[in-house]
Amino acid sequence: MMELQAELLRLRGLLLQQPGDGTCWQELIACIEALGGGLLLADLDDLFEQPLRVAAVTAEAQRTALIEQGLEAHRAGDADGVQRALISLQNVEADGAWVHGFQGLHAELVGASGYACFRRALERDPDSDWFRYWASTAALRRRDWIDFAWLALPLARSSTLQHQLMVLAAVHHLIAGALVRLCPVLCLGNDLRVFDLVHPDRIPQDRDELATILLRYLAKERRKMVRCLLTYSQNEPAEVEQRWLQIHQLVELLRWRIPGLAEPTFSVDLYAALQRQLGVMSDRSRQDTGLATLLPVRPDLVFSEQHIQVWCDFKLSIVFSS
């Protein structure tokens, strides 16, 4: 036993001088086991492993709690509460997606734009529907309808009511943009106001109230767009025949997109009149008159096939009371 204790002291001295010597560590372990300390070595291993796992779990739990705290403050309109959660979260993850997200939410609550912050959050977490939603609403407040449509259309994958309404508005914003490029004077004369389609701060949860708003604003602006095409086809028949395919695609885009809500009779009749008007015209489409040529063009922004697919196919999947 005395020899083992002396060996223990010797190995301790060597390891103090050469802590990276693996052979000494092995001899030390063998010495401790010979002294009957094998069970203590198992506890020692736990001291090296368990605290790391506990620390990781604790950090994640703290992050989750801070995010919930910040979101609760945001729902209550408490800018100071969002700021407190943000400061605490920065100590956990200085450049995380939610840090930028809360910076944007705080900016919006104090009357500033959170657009840049939401875009940074979305860059760090591209799959987050809420970062995308907040970025799109910030773009809408800036009256940047091109950026709004580009950001909002992918929200079609979400079943959340607010997200679905943003997509519906984005679809009609993009149609309006195509019409403005096709017949700008007629759009101006019809006072096309697609910014009335949705207000991000006033999205009702009550289905009856929502139906009233959709019929009051979306149906009205859609009728204006139908009138623009109807007048254009009557005033410029030769031009329409050269753009026949393009205009038929626009007419298809303008179909009623809310199957759970009855289309107003006046809208049905107006849309049918447009279809009849185009039905008697000949297709003399030029090759350069595809629908893509009417999409807005910006160097920093490209509408992908996914965007166009949503633009063409989206329907508002909400059931309204009868």
C-alpha positions in Angstrom: 0.0 0.0 0.0 2.9 2.4 0.9 4.5 1.6 -2.4 1.3 2.4 -4.3 0.9 5.7 -2.4 4.5 6.6 -3.3 3.8 5.7 -6.9 0.7 7.9 -6.8 2.8 10.9 -5.7 5.4 10.2 -8.4 2.8 10.1 -11.2 1.2 13.2 -9.8 4.5 15.1 -10.0 5.1 13.9 -13.6 1.6 14.9 -14.8 2.0 18.3 -13.3 5.1 18.7 -15.5 3.7 16.9 -18.5 -0.1 17.0 -18.5 -0.3 15.6 -22.0 1.6 12.4 -21.3 -1.0 9.7 -22.1 1.2 6.9 -20.6 1.4 8.7 -17.3 -2.4 9.0 -17.2 -2.8 5.3 -17.9 -0.4 4.5 -15.1 -2.2 6.9 -12.8 -5.6 5.2 -13.5 -4.0 1.7 -12.9 -2.6 3.0 -9.6 -5.9 4.4 -8.5 -7.7 1.1 -9.4 -5.1 -0.8 -7.4 -5.8 1.3 -4.4 -9.5 0.4 -4.7 -10.6 3.6 -6.3 -12.2 2.1 -9.5 -15.8 3.2 -8.5 -14.5 6.7 -7.9 -13.1 6.8 -11.4 -16.5 6.1 -12.8 -17.8 9.1 -10.8 -15.0 11.2 -12.1 -15.9 10.3 -15.7 -19.5 11.6 -15.0 -18.0 14.8 -13.7 -16.5 15.4 -17.1 -19.5 14.4 -19.2 -22.7 15.2 -17.3 -22.1 18.9 -16.7 -21.6 19.4 -20.4 -24.9 17.8 -21.2 -26.7 19.7 -18.4 -25.2 23.0 -19.6 -26.4 22.3 -23.1 -29.9 21.5 -22.0 -30.0 24.4 -19.7 -29.0 26.8 -22.5 -31.6 25.5 -24.8 -34.3 25.7 -22.1 -33.2 29.3 -21.4 -33.4 30.2 -25.1 -36.9 28.7 -25.4 -38.1 30.5 -22.3 -36.8 33.8 -23.5 -38.4 33.4 -26.9 -41.7 32.6 -25.3 -41.3 35.6 -23.0 -40.5 37.9 -25.9 -43.5 36.6 -28.0 -45.8 37.1 -25.0 -44.6 40.7 -24.6 -45.2 41.3 -28.3 -48.7 39.9 -28.2 -49.4 42.3 -25.3 -47.9 45.2 -27.2 -45.2 45.6 -24.5 -42.1 47.1 -26.2 -40.1 47.2 -23.0 -40.9 43.5 -22.4 -39.7 42.6 -25.9 -36.5 44.6 -25.3 -35.8 42.8 -22.0 -36.2 39.4 -23.6 -34.0 40.6 -26.5 -31.2 41.7 -24.2 -31.3 38.4 -22.3 -31.4 36.4 -25.5 -28.3 38.2 -26.8 -26.4 36.7 -23.9 -27.4 33.2 -25.1 -27.0 33.6 -28.8 -25.6 37.0 -29.9 -26.4 36.6 -33.6 -29.2 34.1 -33.7 -32.3 34.4 -35.8 -34.6 35.3 -32.9 -32.3 38.1 -31.8 -32.9 39.8 -35.2 -36.5 38.8 -35.1 -37.1 40.5 -31.7 -35.1 43.5 -32.9 -37.6 43.8 -35.7 -40.7 43.3 -33.5 -39.4 45.9 -31.0 -38.8 48.4 -33.9 -42.4 47.9 -35.1 -43.8 48.4 -31.6 -42.0 51.7 -31.2 -43.1 53.0 -34.7 -39.9 52.2 -36.7 -39.4 49.7 -39.5 -38.4 46.2 -38.6 -37.9 45.2 -42.3 -34.1 44.9 -42.3 -34.1 42.9 -39.0 -36.8 40.5 -40.2 -34.8 39.9 -43.4 -31.7 39.1 -41.4 -33.7 36.7 -39.2 -35.1 35.0 -42.4 -31.6 34.7 -43.8 -30.6 32.7 -40.6 -33.8 30.6 -40.6 -35.3 30.5 -44.1 -37.9 27.9 -43.2 -39.5 30.1 -40.5 -43.0 31.1 -41.6 -43.2 33.8 -38.9 -40.0 35.5 -39.9 -41.3 35.5 -43.5 -44.7 36.8 -42.4 -43.2 39.6 -40.4 -40.8 40.5 -43.2 -43.7 40.6 -45.7 -45.9 42.8 -43.5 -42.9 45.1 -43.0 -42.5 45.3 -46.8 -46.2 46.0 -47.1 -46.0 48.9 -44.6 -43.1 50.3 -46.8 -45.5 50.0 -49.7 -43.0 47.9 -51.5 -45.5 45.6 -53.2 -42.9 43.7 -55.3 -40.9 42.7 -52.2 -44.1 42.0 -50.4 -45.4 39.6 -53.1 -42.0 37.9 -53.4 -41.8 37.3 -49.6 -45.4 36.4 -49.0 -46.1 33.8 -51.8 -44.1 31.0 -50.2 -46.4 31.3 -47.1 -48.9 29.2 -49.1 -47.3 26.2 -47.4 -48.7 27.4 -44.0 -52.3 26.9 -42.8 -52.2 29.8 -40.4 -55.0 32.3 -41.2 -52.7 35.4 -41.2 -50.3 33.7 -43.6 -53.0 32.6 -45.9 -54.5 36.1 -46.2 -51.0 37.5 -47.0 -50.7 35.0 -49.8 -54.2 36.0 -51.2 -53.2 39.6 -51.1 -49.8 38.9 -52.7 -51.5 37.0 -55.6 -53.7 40.0 -56.4 -50.8 42.5 -55.9 -48.9 40.6 -58.5 -51.8 40.5 -60.9 -52.2 44.2 -60.4 -48.5 44.7 -61.1 -48.9 42.7 -64.4 -51.9 44.8 -65.4 -50.1 48.1 -64.7 -47.3 47.0 -67.1 -49.9 45.9 -69.7 -52.3 49.0 -69.5 -51.0 51.6 -67.1 -53.4 54.4 -68.1 -56.5 52.2 -67.6 -55.3 51.1 -64.2 -54.8 54.7 -63.1 -58.2 55.6 -64.5 -59.9 52.8 -62.5 -58.1 53.9 -59.3 -56.6 50.4 -58.7 -55.7 50.3 -55.0 -54.4 46.9 -54.1 -52.9 48.2 -50.9 -56.5 48.1 -49.5 -56.5 44.3 -49.9 -55.0 43.5 -46.5 -53.8 45.5 -43.5 -51.4 43.4 -41.4 -52.5 45.1 -38.1 -56.2 44.4 -38.6 -56.7 40.8 -39.6 -59.9 39.6 -37.9 -60.1 36.2 -36.3 -63.9 36.2 -36.6 -64.9 34.4 -39.9 -68.0 36.5 -40.5 -66.0 39.8 -40.1 -63.3 38.4 -42.4 -65.9 37.5 -45.1 -67.2 41.1 -44.9 -63.8 42.5 -45.4 -62.9 40.2 -48.3 -66.2 41.1 -50.1 -65.7 44.8 -49.4 -62.1 45.2 -50.5 -60.8 42.2 -52.4 -63.9 41.7 -54.5 -64.0 45.4 -55.3 -60.3 45.6 -56.4 -60.7 42.4 -58.4 -63.7 43.9 -60.3 -61.5 46.9 -61.1 -58.9 44.6 -62.6 -61.5 42.7 -64.6 -62.9 46.1 -65.9 -59.4 47.1 -66.9 -59.0 44.0 -69.1 -62.5 44.3 -70.4 -62.0 47.9 -71.5 -58.5 47.1 -72.9 -60.0 44.3 -75.0 -62.7 46.6 -76.3 -60.3 49.6 -77.0 -57.3 47.7 -78.4 -58.6 44.6 -80.2 -55.5 44.3 -82.4 -53.1 44.5 -79.5 -55.2 42.0 -77.5 -55.1 39.5 -80.3 -51.3 39.8 -80.4 -51.3 39.3 -76.6 -54.1 36.7 -76.7 -52.3 34.0 -74.7 -50.9 36.5 -72.2 -54.3 38.1 -71.5 -56.1 34.7 -71.3 -53.5 33.8 -68.6 -54.3 37.0 -66.7 -58.0 36.2 -67.0 -57.4 32.8 -65.5 -55.4 34.4 -62.7 -58.3 36.7 -61.9 -60.7 33.8 -61.2 -62.4 33.8 -57.8 -59.9 32.3 -55.3 -62.1 31.8 -52.2 -64.1 28.6 -52.8 -65.5 28.8 -49.2 -67.2 32.2 -49.9 -69.8 32.8 -52.6 -68.6 35.1 -55.3 -70.9 38.2 -55.6 -73.3 38.0 -58.5 -72.1 41.3 -60.0 -68.5 40.0 -60.0 -69.7 36.7 -61.7 -71.4 38.6 -64.5 -68.5 41.0 -65.1 -66.0 38.1 -65.3 -68.3 36.2 -67.7 -68.5 39.3 -69.9 -64.7 39.5 -70.1 -64.6 35.8 -71.0 -67.2 36.3 -73.8 -65.3 39.3 -75.1 -62.0 37.4 -75.4 -63.8 34.3 -76.7 -64.6 36.0 -80.1 -61.1 37.2 -80.6 -58.4 35.4 -82.6 -55.1 34.1 -81.2 -52.3 35.9 -82.9 -50.0 35.8 -79.9 -46.4 36.9 -80.4 -43.7 34.6 -78.9 -42.6 37.4 -76.5 -45.9 37.8 -74.8 -45.8 35.0 -72.2 -47.0 35.8 -68.7 -43.5 36.0 -67.4 -42.8 39.1 -69.4 -45.4 41.0 -67.2 -43.7 40.1 -64.0 -41.9 42.9 -62.2 -38.1 43.0 -62.9 -35.6 44.0 -60.3 -31.9 43.2 -60.2 -32.0 42.0 -56.6 -35.2 40.0 -56.8 -36.3 37.1 -59.1 -39.6 35.3 -59.0 -38.9 31.6 -59.1 -41.0 28.7 -60.5 -42.3 28.2 -56.9 -43.6 31.8 -56.8 -45.3 31.5 -60.2 -46.8 28.1 -59.2 -48.4 29.6 -56.1 -49.5 32.7 -58.1 -51.3 30.4 -60.5 -52.8 27.8 -58.2 -53.4 29.4 -54.8 -56.9 29.2 -53.2 -57.9 30.5 -49.8 -58.6 27.4 -47.8 -60.9 28.8 -45.1 -64.4 27.6 -44.3 -66.9 30.4 -43.7 -70.2 30.0 -41.8 -73.1 29.5 -44.1 
